[in-house]
Each structure stands twice: as C-alpha cells, then as structure tokens.
Amino acid sequence: MGAPGKGRPRMLSRVAETLYWMARNIERAENNSRIIAARLGRLPESWNAAAAGEPAGSESLLPEEMRVGEAAQREAAAGLEAADRAEGEWEDLLEICASFSEYRSKHTALEAGAIVTYLTVSGDNVNSILNCVANARNNARSARDALPHELWEALNEMYWNVRQADGDGAVPRDFHAFLQSVKQGSFTTHGVIDSLMPRGESYLFLQIGKWLERAEKTARILNVVCTNATKPEEWPHSRQYYHWLTALELVGGYDAFLRQYPPYMNPQDVLGFLIADPAFPRSIRYCVDHVIQGIDRLDEEGVSLYSGQLIEALTGLNGLFGEVRIGDWPLDDLERFLDRVQDNCNTVGALLTDKLQSGGSAGTEATMCIQE
C-alpha cells in the first residue's frame, strides 16, 4: 500500500504517542491486577495481613499458644522458613509489578498492607494500578477524536470503578472485586477496540503499545522465576513444580499450557511455551512478532517509525528467538537470554517514544514522519 492520498488527514505525533501510551497503561493495569491476584492466591494468609497492615509473613510466626520441646523447635524452624519464603514472594511481586528498590526507598519494612497499597492505589508509585488506569483515561481524553465514543465510556467507567474501590488511599475494601474490575475493564476496552475501530493508524498504535508492554511483562516474570529456580535450595522437585506453575499463572497461560502439554511441569516445556510459542498471545515471540507487524503496517500506510537504531533493535530482538535452545540451555543461560530480551524490549520502547516525540512534543501540531 502506498503513501496516503492527498485527502487523507495525517495523524498528529502527539496523538500517536498518546494512543501508544494509553494501550501500554491499560495492559499494565490488567497485567498487574492478574499478577497480584495470582501471587496473593499463593499466600492465602496474606489477604488478612494486607488488610491489617501486618508485616509480610509475620502471621506464620504467631502460634496460638506457647509450645516446648523438640516439636516446638521444628515448628519454629518451619515457621521461619515459611516467613522467609513469604518475604521472598513479596519481593518478587514488587520486582515484577513495580520496583523493589524504589519501594524500599520509601518504606523501611516489608509489610503486607503497605505493599498492597503501594501496588494498587498509591500515588507515589507511577506503576500502581490506580495510576495506570488514571493515565490511560487521561490519554483517552486527549485523543478522543481518534477513538470510538464507546472506548472512552469504557475507560471512564473503569476509572470510576477503581476509584470507588479505593479505600481512601489504603487497601481497597473489597480487594478481590477491585482486581476483578480492573481485569474486566481491560477486557472491555480490548473488545471495543477490536469490534469498532478501523484497522488504520490509530488502531495500529494501540496494538504496538499493547504488544510491546505484554512482551516486556512476560520477560520480567520469567526473569524473576528463573532467578528463583536456580537457587540451590530450590532444586527439590516440589519446589521446581511450584516455580513453573507460578510462571504460568502470572502470565495467564496455565489453561492454555495444559491443553498443549501434560500436567507435569517440565521447565523446558513451560519456558518454550512462554518464550517462543507462535500461537499463544502472551508468549514473548508472539508479542514481538505483532509489534514488528504493526510497525511494518504503519510503514506501508506511509507512517514511518523506522530509524537505523530501531531497525537494529528490532532485528536483534527478533534474532534472539533463533538462538533459543530451551532443552539445551541451563537455567542461568536462560536468565542471561531473558535479560537480553527485556533490555531489547526496553530499547525498542525508548526508541519508539523518541521517534514519536521527535515529530513534535505533546500539544504541538506536528505530524508523524510521512513518506512521500
């Protein structure tokens, strides 16, 4: 398809950037909601601890009565081990959904209530669910002329559902309903986009943002899981099973995986499925393929996002999948591979943002770079 005709309006650079980030914010809010729900589901006592603002894992160390003797020593040791694991779970959750180091710069202790508040409704966390939904709504308001009215209504409703569940800046009162409303709101926006939007420039910018955000999140999840799985104390079979089950649940791929593989959680099968499966819509390869397809489609439409650096980054990212030898690599090699994937995704995202902004800062009337 050639360059756009003379009568075709050109998309403003600021509108393109707004759509790209709107999609990323929606996807991030949904991903974090699913991850938090799945992670806390593995720590059922943490739901009560979060509401009470207790230290993460502390409830495992509070016996109902004093106990003595060898049995008590064994129970105490088991309690300490459980508390250490619970603390590690909270650290992982922060690293996947935000930044553990940034959280610790604001909080001295790992408290369940503080962590959940930070990840869901805190104004201090740019990646909190509330901030992501609010940013997506603001993005949609700025680009309303490029979007179906139904999409604005869906995002506006999603925002107010989240705000109503916000317990005055503390842990949402009905926590499960809060997370479910975010996921349902995201599903609704995807349905509106797929059902009502023409497959033109606006649609493509939304798709590029969504797929790139999803690729980054899957890589981040696998990086954390692989790091935990390589620890010497994690080699018992039961713990290995737990790690790969966790990876599937956090990505949202458990049911799809079981339909394709037996229920035995072979690490190579799980990693191959989440990294390189060409049909699963949350595998890294599937997402990267769709980012490239979206950019190519824009190029065909006469909207060029390509630069020498972006071509190099995309080629490098796509080329990584030719290196994947899941069955032959030890987990520490896979960690390095996932680091490269995540770094390349971040590079592509930064280059896309720079390219969009180079056409004109937000609020200007500059257009995208159009091939004549």
C-alpha positions as CSV (number, residue, x, y, z in Angstrom):
1,M,0.0,0.0,0.0
2,G,1.4,3.4,-1.0
3,A,1.6,6.7,0.7
4,P,-1.7,8.2,1.9
5,G,-3.7,10.2,-0.6
6,K,-3.9,14.0,-0.5
7,G,-7.4,14.0,1.1
8,R,-6.4,11.7,3.9
9,P,-5.8,13.5,7.3
10,R,-2.4,12.9,8.9
11,M,-2.2,11.8,12.5
12,L,-0.6,14.3,14.9
13,S,2.5,13.0,16.5
14,R,1.2,13.8,20.0
15,V,-2.0,11.8,19.2
16,A,0.0,8.8,18.1
17,E,2.2,8.9,21.3
18,T,-1.0,9.3,23.4
19,L,-2.6,6.2,21.8
20,Y,0.6,4.2,22.2
21,W,0.8,5.0,26.0
22,M,-2.9,4.6,26.5
23,A,-2.6,1.0,25.3
24,R,0.5,0.4,27.5
25,N,-1.2,1.8,30.6
26,I,-4.3,-0.4,30.1
27,E,-2.2,-3.5,29.5
28,R,0.0,-2.7,32.6
29,A,-3.0,-2.3,34.8
30,E,-4.5,-5.6,33.7
31,N,-1.2,-7.5,34.0
32,N,-0.5,-6.1,37.5
33,S,-4.1,-7.0,38.6
34,R,-3.7,-10.5,37.4
35,I,-0.2,-11.0,38.9
36,I,-1.2,-9.6,42.3
37,A,-4.3,-11.8,42.5
38,A,-2.3,-14.9,41.4
39,R,0.6,-14.2,43.8
40,L,-1.6,-13.5,46.8
41,G,-3.6,-16.6,46.0
42,R,-0.5,-18.5,46.8
43,L,-0.3,-16.8,50.2
44,P,-3.9,-17.0,51.4
45,E,-3.0,-15.7,54.9
46,S,-1.7,-12.5,53.2
47,W,-5.2,-11.3,52.3
48,N,-5.9,-10.8,56.0
49,A,-2.5,-9.5,56.7
50,A,-2.7,-7.0,54.0
51,A,-6.0,-5.6,55.4
52,A,-4.4,-5.4,58.9
53,G,-1.2,-3.8,57.8
54,E,0.9,-6.6,59.3
55,P,4.5,-7.5,58.3
56,A,4.7,-9.8,55.3
57,G,4.9,-13.4,56.5
58,S,4.6,-12.5,60.2
59,E,1.3,-14.4,60.7
60,S,3.2,-17.7,60.2
61,L,5.3,-16.9,63.3
62,L,2.4,-16.4,65.7
63,P,1.4,-19.7,67.4
64,E,-1.8,-19.7,69.3
65,E,-0.1,-20.9,72.5
66,M,3.4,-21.5,73.7
67,R,4.9,-24.8,72.8
68,V,8.1,-26.5,74.2
69,G,10.4,-29.3,73.3
70,E,11.8,-30.7,70.0
71,A,8.5,-30.5,68.2
72,A,8.3,-26.8,69.0
73,Q,11.8,-26.2,67.7
74,R,10.9,-28.0,64.4
75,E,7.8,-25.9,64.2
76,A,9.7,-22.7,64.8
77,A,12.2,-23.6,62.2
78,A,9.5,-24.4,59.7
79,G,7.8,-21.1,60.6
80,L,11.0,-19.1,60.0
81,E,11.4,-20.9,56.6
82,A,7.8,-20.1,55.7
83,A,8.3,-16.4,56.7
84,D,11.5,-16.2,54.6
85,R,9.6,-17.6,51.6
86,A,6.7,-15.3,52.2
87,E,9.1,-12.3,52.3
88,G,10.7,-13.5,49.0
89,E,7.2,-13.7,47.5
90,W,6.6,-10.1,48.3
91,E,10.0,-9.0,47.0
92,D,9.2,-10.8,43.7
93,L,5.8,-9.2,43.5
94,L,7.3,-5.8,43.9
95,E,10.0,-6.5,41.3
96,I,7.5,-7.7,38.7
97,C,4.9,-5.1,39.2
98,A,7.0,-2.1,40.1
99,S,10.5,-1.8,41.6
100,F,11.7,-3.4,44.8
101,S,14.4,-0.8,45.3
102,E,12.0,2.1,44.8
103,Y,9.6,0.6,47.3
104,R,12.4,0.2,49.9
105,S,13.4,3.8,49.4
106,K,10.0,4.8,50.7
107,H,9.3,2.0,53.2
108,T,11.6,0.5,55.8
109,A,9.8,-2.8,56.3
110,L,8.1,-5.3,54.1
111,E,4.5,-5.0,55.4
112,A,1.7,-6.7,53.5
113,G,-0.7,-3.8,53.8
114,A,1.9,-1.3,52.7
115,I,3.0,-3.4,49.7
116,V,-0.6,-4.0,48.5
117,T,-1.4,-0.3,48.9
118,Y,1.8,0.6,47.0
119,L,0.9,-1.7,44.1
120,T,-2.8,-0.8,43.8
121,V,-3.7,2.7,44.8
122,S,-0.5,4.6,45.9
123,G,0.1,7.9,44.3
124,D,3.8,7.5,45.0
125,N,4.1,4.5,42.6
126,V,3.9,5.5,39.0
127,N,3.0,1.9,38.2
128,S,0.2,1.5,40.7
129,I,-3.0,0.2,39.2
130,L,-4.8,3.4,40.0
131,N,-2.2,5.5,38.4
132,C,-2.1,3.3,35.3
133,V,-5.9,3.5,34.9
134,A,-5.9,7.2,35.5
135,N,-3.2,7.7,33.0
136,A,-5.0,5.6,30.4
137,R,-8.1,7.7,30.9
138,N,-6.2,10.9,30.6
139,N,-4.6,9.6,27.4
140,A,-8.1,8.7,26.0
141,R,-9.4,12.1,26.8
142,S,-6.5,13.7,24.9
143,A,-7.2,11.5,21.9
144,R,-11.0,11.3,21.9
145,D,-11.3,12.4,18.3
146,A,-9.3,9.3,17.3
147,L,-11.3,6.8,19.4
148,P,-14.8,5.4,19.4
149,H,-17.1,7.0,21.9
150,E,-17.7,3.6,23.4
151,L,-14.0,3.2,24.2
152,W,-14.0,6.5,26.2
153,E,-17.1,5.4,28.1
154,A,-15.4,2.0,28.9
155,L,-12.3,3.6,30.2
156,N,-14.2,6.2,32.1
157,E,-16.3,3.5,33.8
158,M,-13.1,1.5,34.5
159,Y,-11.5,4.5,36.2
160,W,-14.5,5.3,38.4
161,N,-14.8,1.6,39.4
162,V,-11.2,1.7,40.5
163,R,-11.7,5.0,42.4
164,Q,-14.8,3.8,44.2
165,A,-12.9,0.7,45.3
166,D,-10.0,2.8,46.6
167,G,-10.3,2.8,50.4
168,D,-9.2,6.4,50.9
169,G,-5.7,5.7,49.7
170,A,-5.4,2.5,51.7
171,V,-6.0,-1.2,50.7
172,P,-9.2,-1.4,48.7
173,R,-12.1,-2.5,50.8
174,D,-13.2,-5.4,48.6
175,F,-9.8,-6.4,47.3
176,H,-10.9,-9.3,45.0
177,A,-13.6,-7.1,43.4
178,F,-11.1,-4.3,42.9
179,L,-8.7,-6.6,41.0
180,Q,-11.5,-8.2,39.0
181,S,-13.0,-4.8,38.0
182,V,-9.6,-3.8,36.6
183,K,-9.2,-7.0,34.5
184,Q,-12.8,-6.8,33.3
185,G,-12.4,-3.2,32.4
186,S,-9.3,-4.1,30.3
187,F,-11.2,-6.9,28.6
188,T,-14.0,-4.5,27.7
189,T,-11.6,-2.0,26.2
190,H,-10.0,-4.7,24.1
191,G,-13.4,-5.8,22.9
192,V,-14.4,-2.2,21.9
193,I,-11.1,-1.7,20.1
194,D,-11.4,-5.0,18.2
195,S,-15.1,-4.6,17.4
196,L,-15.3,-0.9,16.4
197,M,-12.0,0.6,15.3
198,P,-10.9,0.7,11.7
199,R,-7.6,-1.0,11.1
200,G,-5.8,2.3,10.4
201,E,-3.2,4.3,12.1
202,S,-5.0,4.8,15.5
203,Y,-5.6,1.0,15.8
204,L,-2.0,0.2,14.9
205,F,-0.5,2.5,17.5
206,L,-2.7,0.9,20.1
207,Q,-1.7,-2.5,19.1
208,I,2.0,-1.7,19.1
209,G,1.8,-0.3,22.6
210,K,-0.2,-3.3,23.9
211,W,2.1,-6.0,22.4
212,L,5.3,-4.3,23.5
213,E,4.0,-3.9,27.1
214,R,3.0,-7.5,27.1
215,A,6.3,-8.8,25.8
216,E,8.2,-6.8,28.5
217,K,6.0,-8.2,31.3
218,T,6.3,-11.8,30.3
219,A,10.1,-11.4,30.1
220,R,10.2,-9.8,33.5
221,I,8.1,-12.5,35.0
222,L,10.3,-15.3,33.6
223,N,13.4,-13.5,34.7
224,V,12.2,-13.5,38.3
225,V,11.0,-17.1,38.2
226,C,14.3,-18.3,36.6
227,T,16.3,-16.5,39.2
228,N,14.4,-18.2,42.0
229,A,14.5,-21.6,40.3
230,T,18.3,-21.5,40.0
231,K,18.9,-21.1,43.8
232,P,20.5,-24.3,45.2
233,E,17.8,-24.7,47.9
234,E,15.1,-24.7,45.2
235,W,16.1,-27.9,43.5
236,P,13.7,-30.4,45.2
237,H,11.1,-31.5,42.6
238,S,8.2,-30.0,44.5
239,R,9.7,-26.5,44.6
240,Q,10.6,-26.7,40.9
241,Y,7.0,-27.6,40.1
242,Y,5.9,-24.6,42.1
243,H,8.1,-22.2,40.2
244,W,6.8,-23.2,36.8
245,L,3.2,-23.3,37.9
246,T,3.7,-19.8,39.2
247,A,5.1,-18.6,35.9
248,L,2.1,-19.9,34.0
249,E,-0.3,-18.4,36.5
250,L,1.3,-15.0,36.5
251,V,1.3,-14.8,32.7
252,G,-2.2,-16.2,32.5
253,G,-1.2,-19.2,30.5
254,Y,-2.0,-22.1,32.8
255,D,-5.1,-23.4,31.0
256,A,-3.6,-22.9,27.5
257,F,-0.5,-24.8,28.6
258,L,-2.4,-27.8,29.9
259,R,-4.3,-28.1,26.7
260,Q,-1.0,-28.4,24.8
261,Y,1.2,-30.3,27.4
262,P,0.7,-32.9,30.1
263,P,0.2,-31.6,33.6
264,Y,3.8,-32.4,34.5
265,M,5.6,-29.1,34.8
266,N,8.7,-29.7,32.7
267,P,10.8,-26.5,32.8
268,Q,11.7,-26.8,29.1
269,D,8.1,-27.1,28.1
270,V,7.0,-24.1,30.2
271,L,9.8,-21.9,29.1
272,G,9.4,-22.9,25.5
273,F,5.7,-22.1,25.7
274,L,6.1,-18.7,27.3
275,I,9.1,-17.6,25.3
276,A,8.7,-18.9,21.8
277,D,5.2,-20.4,21.2
278,P,4.0,-18.9,17.9
279,A,0.3,-19.2,18.8
280,F,0.0,-18.2,22.5
281,P,-0.8,-14.5,22.7
282,R,1.3,-13.8,25.7
283,S,4.5,-15.6,24.6
284,I,7.3,-13.2,24.1
285,R,7.8,-14.2,20.5
286,Y,4.1,-13.8,19.6
287,C,4.1,-10.3,21.1
288,V,7.3,-9.2,19.4
289,D,6.1,-10.6,16.1
290,H,3.0,-8.4,16.4
291,V,5.0,-5.3,17.3
292,I,7.0,-5.7,14.2
293,Q,3.9,-6.4,12.1
294,G,2.3,-3.2,13.5
295,I,5.3,-1.1,12.6
296,D,5.5,-2.7,9.1
297,R,1.8,-2.0,8.6
298,L,2.3,1.7,9.5
299,D,5.2,1.8,7.2
300,E,3.0,0.5,4.4
301,E,0.4,3.2,5.3
302,G,3.1,5.8,4.8
303,V,3.8,6.4,8.5
304,S,7.5,5.7,9.1
305,L,8.6,4.9,12.7
306,Y,11.8,3.3,11.5
307,S,15.2,4.6,12.2
308,G,18.6,2.9,12.0
309,Q,18.6,2.3,15.7
310,L,15.1,0.9,15.8
311,I,15.7,-1.4,12.9
312,E,18.9,-2.7,14.7
313,A,17.0,-3.1,17.9
314,L,14.1,-5.0,16.3
315,T,16.4,-7.1,14.2
316,G,18.3,-8.0,17.4
317,L,15.2,-8.8,19.3
318,N,13.7,-10.9,16.6
319,G,17.1,-12.6,16.1
320,L,17.2,-13.7,19.7
321,F,14.5,-16.3,19.1
322,G,16.8,-18.0,16.6
323,E,19.1,-18.6,19.5
324,V,16.5,-20.3,21.7
325,R,17.6,-23.8,22.5
326,I,15.4,-24.4,25.6
327,G,16.2,-28.0,26.0
328,D,20.0,-27.5,25.8
329,W,20.4,-24.4,28.0
330,P,21.0,-24.4,31.7
331,L,18.7,-22.0,33.6
332,D,21.5,-19.5,34.2
333,D,22.0,-19.2,30.5
334,L,18.2,-18.6,30.1
335,E,18.5,-15.9,32.7
336,R,21.0,-14.1,30.5
337,F,18.9,-14.6,27.4
338,L,15.8,-13.2,29.2
339,D,17.9,-10.2,30.4
340,R,18.8,-9.5,26.7
341,V,15.1,-9.9,25.7
342,Q,14.0,-7.5,28.4
343,D,16.8,-5.0,27.6
344,N,15.9,-5.1,23.9
345,C,12.2,-4.6,24.6
346,N,13.1,-1.6,26.8
347,T,15.3,-0.2,24.0
348,V,12.6,-0.6,21.4
349,G,10.1,1.2,23.7
350,A,12.5,4.1,24.3
351,L,13.3,4.4,20.6
352,L,9.6,4.4,19.7
353,T,8.9,7.1,22.3
354,D,11.8,9.2,21.0
355,K,10.6,8.8,17.4
356,L,7.0,9.8,18.3
357,Q,8.3,12.8,20.3
358,S,10.7,13.9,17.6
359,G,7.7,14.6,15.3
360,G,6.7,17.3,17.9
361,S,6.1,17.4,21.6
362,A,2.7,16.9,23.2
363,G,0.5,19.8,22.4
364,T,2.1,20.8,19.1
365,E,0.6,20.4,15.7
366,A,3.4,18.5,14.2
367,T,2.6,15.3,12.2
368,M,4.2,11.9,12.0
369,C,7.0,11.5,9.6
370,I,5.1,10.7,6.4
371,Q,6.8,9.0,3.4
372,E,6.1,10.9,0.2
